[in-house]
């Protein structure tokens, strides 16, 4: 989600892909130009969060306790087609910008526009075809996105209404139009419209983690990857050519995504023994998300096959049934156990493997 120096509203946060700890390190270690860029981003994000706080998130669709649909829903029920609206920000701050490709339009030949359009369609397809969800709000909301937001903007975000993607400066970041990033930002919209998770401490880290999970699933599904063939990286390829790192985060090995003189060392823990207690970043939401991320990775690797099938169904059902916006890791783990029991049955091998995955990251169900 958000990255700025000031605290965001935990109820209406701005959801950015680049974490604030990374920007703060750049502000301290970078040359004059890089440090100014990082400080400027932190200030811009604070201003955007203030704007975001003026919008009250709409209530989530009513849940009847049995509305989870893990399989495809017929086109007659309204889930056949997304409503994509891709805009060009032309390097300016105003959103959404100039509409350049609407649903059903031919490809424009503009790589950024077409990547945003195709990526939104792939994420829509994940939620619609695998989990029976009609767009981010469950009710067919348009998928609005802006490419080329601001000039050389080193971030991407969900602001409660739409996605926005910077182009990067070519030095620290080269792009933000990568499918796990697109899926991450759109998943924040799903979380927002599924009862939400307060954006601080453990519930905020769960918010970030669940967005990472569905970002990873979007990418793996688009590639047709089996679990053991995936790299489990979030934001692979978006770092600049001179940066020593492979991605923003690693679900397979939290804490190893980058180690760079400018960006510092990836601070994510993989186990509760290394949980980071901090007042920054709304209680370390981008840092401690590594723990539930790794639990999901372990569960997938125990199960095998395709991550967006049973493991994704478990995580999606748990999100729909959670009804606890301040959930702790323990409470989320319990909810995933309820979900796997409902899907696969009590005492099944799937339930045993899920319990083992959580235990290995220090969360006992």
C-alpha positions in Angstrom: 0.0 0.0 0.0 1.3 3.4 0.9 4.8 4.6 1.5 5.0 8.0 2.9 6.6 9.7 5.9 3.3 10.8 7.4 0.9 8.2 8.7 -1.9 7.3 6.3 -5.5 6.9 7.5 -5.7 3.2 8.4 -9.3 3.2 7.2 -8.7 4.8 3.9 -5.0 4.3 3.0 -3.4 5.0 -0.3 -2.1 1.6 -1.6 1.4 2.0 -3.2 3.7 -0.8 -4.4 7.0 0.8 -3.3 7.3 0.6 0.5 8.2 3.7 2.6 11.3 2.1 4.2 12.8 1.9 0.7 12.1 5.6 0.0 13.6 6.6 3.3 16.8 4.7 2.6 17.1 6.3 -0.8 16.6 9.7 0.9 19.5 9.0 3.2 21.9 7.2 0.8 21.1 8.6 -2.6 22.9 11.4 -4.4 21.3 14.9 -4.4 18.9 14.1 -7.3 17.9 10.7 -5.9 17.4 12.0 -2.4 15.2 14.8 -3.7 13.2 12.3 -5.7 12.6 10.1 -2.6 11.6 13.0 -0.4 9.3 14.3 -3.0 7.6 11.0 -3.3 7.1 10.8 0.4 5.5 14.3 0.4 3.3 13.5 -2.7 2.1 10.3 -1.0 1.1 12.2 2.1 -0.9 14.6 0.0 -2.5 11.8 -1.9 -3.4 10.1 1.3 -5.1 13.3 2.5 -7.2 13.3 -0.6 -7.9 9.6 -0.2 -9.2 10.2 3.4 -11.9 12.5 2.0 -13.4 9.5 0.2 -15.4 7.0 2.2 -15.0 3.5 0.9 -18.4 2.0 -0.2 -19.6 -0.9 1.9 -18.7 -4.4 0.7 -21.3 -6.5 -1.0 -23.5 -8.3 1.5 -22.2 -11.8 2.4 -24.7 -14.5 3.1 -22.1 -17.0 4.5 -22.5 -19.2 1.5 -21.8 -16.9 -1.4 -18.3 -18.2 -2.0 -18.1 -19.5 -5.6 -14.7 -21.1 -6.4 -15.6 -22.0 -10.0 -16.4 -20.0 -13.1 -19.8 -18.2 -13.3 -21.7 -18.2 -16.6 -21.6 -15.0 -18.8 -25.4 -14.8 -18.2 -24.6 -13.9 -14.6 -22.6 -10.9 -15.7 -19.0 -12.1 -15.2 -18.0 -12.5 -18.8 -16.4 -9.2 -19.5 -14.4 -6.5 -17.6 -15.0 -2.8 -18.2 -11.5 -1.5 -18.7 -10.8 2.2 -19.1 -7.1 3.1 -19.6 -6.1 6.7 -19.4 -2.8 8.6 -20.3 -1.7 10.9 -17.5 0.7 12.6 -19.9 3.2 13.0 -17.0 0.7 15.1 -15.0 -0.6 14.6 -11.5 -4.4 14.9 -12.3 -6.3 11.7 -12.4 -7.6 9.9 -14.4 -6.2 11.8 -17.4 -7.0 11.3 -21.1 -9.0 8.2 -22.0 -7.0 6.3 -24.6 -8.4 2.8 -24.6 -11.8 1.6 -23.5 -13.2 -1.9 -23.3 -13.3 -3.7 -26.7 -11.0 -1.2 -28.4 -8.2 -2.5 -30.6 -4.6 -2.4 -29.2 -3.1 1.0 -29.5 0.5 0.1 -30.2 1.4 2.1 -27.1 3.2 -0.5 -24.9 2.2 1.1 -21.6 -1.5 1.5 -22.5 -1.7 -2.0 -23.8 0.1 -3.6 -20.9 -2.3 -1.9 -18.5 -5.3 -3.0 -20.5 -4.2 -6.6 -20.9 -3.0 -6.8 -17.2 -6.4 -5.6 -15.9 -8.1 -8.2 -18.0 -5.9 -11.0 -16.7 -6.6 -9.9 -13.1 -10.3 -9.6 -13.7 -10.2 -13.1 -15.2 -8.5 -14.6 -12.1 -11.2 -13.3 -9.8 -14.1 -13.9 -12.1 -13.3 -17.3 -13.5 -11.6 -18.8 -10.4 -13.6 -17.2 -7.6 -16.8 -16.0 -9.1 -16.2 -12.3 -8.4 -17.5 -9.7 -10.7 -14.7 -7.1 -10.7 -13.1 -5.5 -7.7 -16.2 -4.6 -5.8 -18.1 -7.8 -6.8 -20.6 -5.7 -8.7 -19.0 -5.0 -12.0 -17.2 -1.7 -11.2 -15.1 -0.3 -14.1 -11.4 -1.0 -14.0 -10.0 2.5 -14.3 -6.2 2.9 -14.7 -3.8 5.7 -15.6 -0.4 5.2 -17.2 2.4 7.8 -17.2 1.2 9.3 -14.0 3.5 12.2 -13.2 6.9 12.5 -14.8 9.5 9.8 -14.1 7.2 8.7 -11.2 8.7 5.9 -9.1 5.6 4.2 -7.9 2.2 2.6 -8.6 -0.9 2.8 -6.4 -4.6 2.1 -5.9 -6.3 5.2 -4.5 -9.6 3.7 -3.6 -11.1 4.3 -7.1 -8.5 3.5 -9.7 -4.9 2.2 -10.4 -2.1 4.6 -11.4 1.3 3.7 -12.8 4.4 5.7 -13.1 7.0 5.1 -15.7 10.0 5.0 -13.3 13.1 7.1 -13.7 15.1 4.4 -15.6 17.6 4.4 -12.8 16.0 3.1 -9.6 12.9 1.7 -11.3 12.4 0.9 -15.0 8.6 0.2 -15.1 5.6 -0.6 -12.9 3.6 -2.2 -15.6 4.4 -5.8 -14.5 1.6 -8.2 -13.9 2.3 -9.0 -10.2 2.3 -5.3 -9.5 -0.9 -4.8 -11.5 -2.5 -7.7 -9.6 -1.2 -6.4 -6.3 -2.8 -3.0 -6.8 -6.1 -4.4 -8.1 -6.2 -6.8 -5.2 -6.2 -3.9 -2.8 -9.5 -2.9 -4.4 -10.8 -6.4 -3.8 -9.7 -6.2 -0.1 -11.3 -2.8 0.2 -14.6 -4.1 -1.0 -14.5 -7.3 1.0 -14.8 -5.7 4.4 -11.3 -4.3 4.4 -8.3 -4.8 6.7 -7.3 -1.8 8.8 -4.0 -0.6 7.5 -1.8 -0.8 10.5 0.2 -3.4 12.5 -0.7 -7.1 11.8 -4.0 -6.4 10.0 -2.2 -3.9 7.7 0.5 -6.5 7.0 -2.2 -9.0 6.1 -3.6 -6.4 3.7 -0.3 -6.1 2.0 0.3 -9.9 2.0 -3.1 -10.7 0.5 -2.4 -8.2 -2.2 1.0 -9.9 -2.9 -0.7 -13.3 -2.9 -3.2 -12.3 -5.6 -0.5 -10.4 -7.5 1.6 -13.6 -7.6 -1.4 -15.7 -8.6 -2.3 -13.3 -11.4 1.2 -13.7 -12.9 1.4 -17.5 -12.4 -2.0 -18.1 -13.9 -1.2 -15.9 -17.0 1.9 -18.0 -17.5 0.2 -21.3 -16.9 2.9 -22.1 -14.3 2.9 -24.9 -11.9 3.7 -24.0 -8.3 7.2 -25.5 -8.4 8.0 -23.6 -11.6 7.2 -20.1 -10.3 9.8 -17.8 -8.8 7.4 -16.3 -6.2 8.7 -12.7 -6.8 6.6 -9.6 -6.6 7.8 -6.9 -9.0 10.3 -9.0 -10.9 12.1 -6.8 -13.5 10.9 -3.4 -12.2 14.2 -2.5 -10.5 16.7 -0.3 -12.5 19.6 -1.8 -14.4 22.2 -0.8 -11.8 20.3 -2.0 -8.7 21.5 -5.2 -7.0 18.2 -7.0 -6.7 15.6 -9.1 -8.5 12.3 -7.7 -7.2 10.5 -5.8 -4.5 9.7 -8.8 -2.4 10.2 -12.6 -2.4 7.5 -14.8 -1.0 9.8 -17.9 -1.3 12.6 -16.2 0.7 11.5 -13.0 2.4 14.5 -10.7 3.0 16.4 -11.7 -0.1 14.7 -9.7 -2.9 17.4 -7.0 -3.0 20.6 -6.0 -1.2 21.8 -2.7 -2.7 23.9 0.3 -1.6 21.1 2.7 -2.5 18.1 0.6 -1.5 19.6 -1.2 1.5 18.8 -4.8 2.5 15.3 -6.2 2.0 14.0 -6.1 5.6 11.2 -8.7 5.4 11.2 -11.5 8.0 9.9 -15.0 7.3 9.2 -16.1 10.9 7.4 -14.6 13.9 10.7 -14.8 15.8 11.9 -11.9 13.6 8.7 -9.9 13.6 9.6 -6.2 13.4 8.1 -3.9 16.0 8.1 -0.3 14.7 6.0 2.8 14.6 7.0 3.5 11.0 5.1 2.4 7.9 1.9 2.1 10.0 3.5 -0.5 12.2 5.7 -2.2 9.5 2.9 -3.3 7.1 5.3 -3.7 4.2 7.9 -5.5 6.3 6.0 -8.0 8.4 3.8 -9.1 5.4 6.7 -11.4 4.6 5.5 -13.8 7.3 2.0 -14.6 5.9 3.5 -14.4 2.4 5.9 -17.2 3.3 3.1 -19.2 4.9 1.1 -19.1 1.7 4.2 -20.0 -0.3 4.8 -23.0 1.9 1.2 -24.2 1.7 1.3 -24.0 -2.1 4.5 -26.0 -2.3 3.1 -28.7 0.0 0.0 -28.9 -2.2 1.6 -28.7 -5.6 -0.3 -28.1 -8.8 -1.6 -24.6 -9.6 -1.5 -21.9 -6.9 -4.7 -20.2 -8.0 -6.7 -23.3 -7.6 -7.0 -24.8 -4.1 -4.6 -22.4 -2.3 -6.1 -19.4 -4.0 -9.6 -20.6 -3.2 -8.7 -21.0 0.4 -7.2 -17.4 0.7 -10.1 -15.9 -1.3 -12.8 -17.6 0.8 -11.0 -16.7 4.0 -11.0 -13.0 2.9 -14.8 -13.1 2.2 -15.6 -14.8 5.5 -13.2 -12.9 7.7 -15.5 -10.1 9.0 -12.7 -8.8 11.2 -10.9 -5.7 9.9 -8.4 -5.7 12.7 -7.4 -9.4 12.3 -4.1 -10.6 13.7 -1.9 -13.2 11.9 -3.3 -15.8 14.3 -6.9 -14.9 13.5 -6.2 -14.9 9.8 -4.5 -18.3 10.1 -7.6 -19.7 11.9 -9.8 -18.2 9.1 -7.8 -20.0 6.4 -8.2 -23.2 8.4 -11.9 -22.7 8.4 -11.8 -22.1 4.6 -9.7 -25.2 3.8 -12.0 -27.3 6.0 -15.1 -25.9 4.1 -13.5 -26.6 0.7 -11.5 -29.8 1.3 -13.0 -31.2 4.5 -11.9 -31.6 8.1 -8.9 -33.6 8.8 -7.9 -33.8 5.2 -4.3 -33.7 4.0 -4.9 -30.2 2.8 -5.9 -29.1 6.3 -2.8 -30.8 7.8 -0.5 -29.2 5.3 -2.0 -25.7 5.9 -1.5 -26.1 9.7 2.1 -27.1 9.0 2.8 -24.1 6.8 1.6 -21.7 9.5 3.5 -23.5 12.2 6.7 -23.2 10.2 6.4 -19.4 10.2 5.7 -19.4 13.9 1.9 -19.1 13.9 0.1 -22.0 15.6 -3.5 -22.7 14.6 
